[in-house]
Amino acid sequence: MPYLVQTDKEEIKNSVDNLSKILEQKPIESFAGYINYLNFVLVRRWITKNGKKYFIFATIIGTLICCILEIYRRLIANYEDSKINLNGDVE
């Protein structure tokens, strides 16, 4: 995961906080749709600004994959390990 300077993180965090307030008012079943929409809009705007180039497409796809891996590593793996400890591993 890239480590941003604190001022950039604060600016982004403020925007994310505002988006989170909107999402918290929506049914949990619609969360996936909102996250998908948000990612698509961000990516489309980035492509519109920087042009349709293979480098841009590859960078975006690679970044999204890294984001998925970071979510798994930092948020999901510990949960799965705790469930293995609780219920036993797959045989």
C-alpha positions as CSV (number, residue, x, y, z in Angstrom):
1,M,0.0,0.0,0.0
2,P,1.4,3.4,-0.8
3,Y,2.1,5.6,2.2
4,L,0.9,9.1,1.5
5,V,1.9,12.3,3.3
6,Q,-0.3,13.2,6.2
7,T,-1.9,16.2,4.6
8,D,-3.0,14.2,1.6
9,K,-4.3,11.4,3.9
10,E,-6.4,14.0,5.9
11,E,-7.9,15.5,2.7
12,I,-8.9,12.1,1.4
13,K,-10.1,11.0,4.8
14,N,-12.5,14.0,5.0
15,S,-14.0,13.1,1.6
16,V,-14.3,9.4,2.6
17,D,-16.0,10.4,5.8
18,N,-18.6,12.4,3.8
19,L,-19.1,9.4,1.5
20,S,-19.4,7.0,4.5
21,K,-22.2,9.2,6.0
22,I,-24.1,8.8,2.7
23,L,-23.5,5.0,2.5
24,E,-24.5,4.5,6.2
25,Q,-28.0,5.7,5.4
26,K,-28.4,3.0,2.6
27,P,-29.5,-0.6,3.1
28,I,-26.5,-2.9,3.6
29,E,-27.6,-5.0,0.6
30,S,-26.8,-2.0,-1.7
31,F,-23.3,-1.5,-0.4
32,A,-21.7,-3.5,-3.2
33,G,-23.4,-1.5,-5.8
34,Y,-22.3,1.8,-4.3
35,I,-18.7,0.7,-3.9
36,N,-18.8,-0.5,-7.5
37,Y,-20.2,2.8,-8.7
38,L,-17.7,4.8,-6.7
39,N,-14.7,2.9,-8.1
40,F,-16.0,3.1,-11.6
41,V,-16.6,6.9,-11.4
42,L,-13.1,7.4,-10.0
43,V,-11.5,5.2,-12.7
44,R,-13.5,6.7,-15.5
45,R,-12.5,10.2,-14.4
46,W,-8.9,9.3,-14.2
47,I,-9.0,7.8,-17.7
48,T,-10.9,10.8,-19.1
49,K,-8.2,13.1,-17.6
50,N,-5.2,11.0,-18.6
51,G,-6.3,9.4,-21.9
52,K,-7.0,5.9,-23.1
53,K,-3.6,4.3,-23.0
54,Y,-2.6,0.8,-22.2
55,F,-0.3,2.1,-19.4
56,I,-3.2,3.8,-17.8
57,F,-5.5,0.8,-18.0
58,A,-2.8,-1.6,-16.7
59,T,-2.0,0.8,-13.8
60,I,-5.6,1.0,-12.8
61,I,-6.2,-2.7,-13.0
62,G,-3.0,-3.4,-11.1
63,T,-3.9,-0.8,-8.4
64,L,-7.3,-2.4,-7.9
65,I,-5.8,-5.8,-7.6
66,C,-3.3,-4.5,-5.0
67,C,-6.3,-2.9,-3.2
68,I,-8.0,-6.3,-3.0
69,L,-4.9,-7.9,-1.7
70,E,-4.5,-5.2,0.9
71,I,-8.1,-5.6,2.1
72,Y,-7.6,-9.4,2.4
73,R,-4.2,-9.1,4.2
74,R,-5.2,-6.4,6.7
75,L,-8.9,-7.0,7.2
76,I,-9.9,-10.6,6.3
77,A,-6.9,-12.9,7.0
78,N,-7.0,-12.4,10.8
79,Y,-10.8,-13.0,10.8
80,E,-10.3,-16.3,8.8
81,D,-7.5,-17.4,11.2
82,S,-9.7,-16.8,14.2
83,K,-12.4,-18.9,12.6
84,I,-9.9,-21.7,12.0
85,N,-8.8,-21.5,15.6
86,L,-12.4,-21.6,16.7
87,N,-13.8,-24.3,14.3
88,G,-10.7,-26.2,13.1
89,D,-9.1,-26.1,9.7
90,V,-10.4,-27.6,6.5
91,E,-9.4,-31.3,6.2
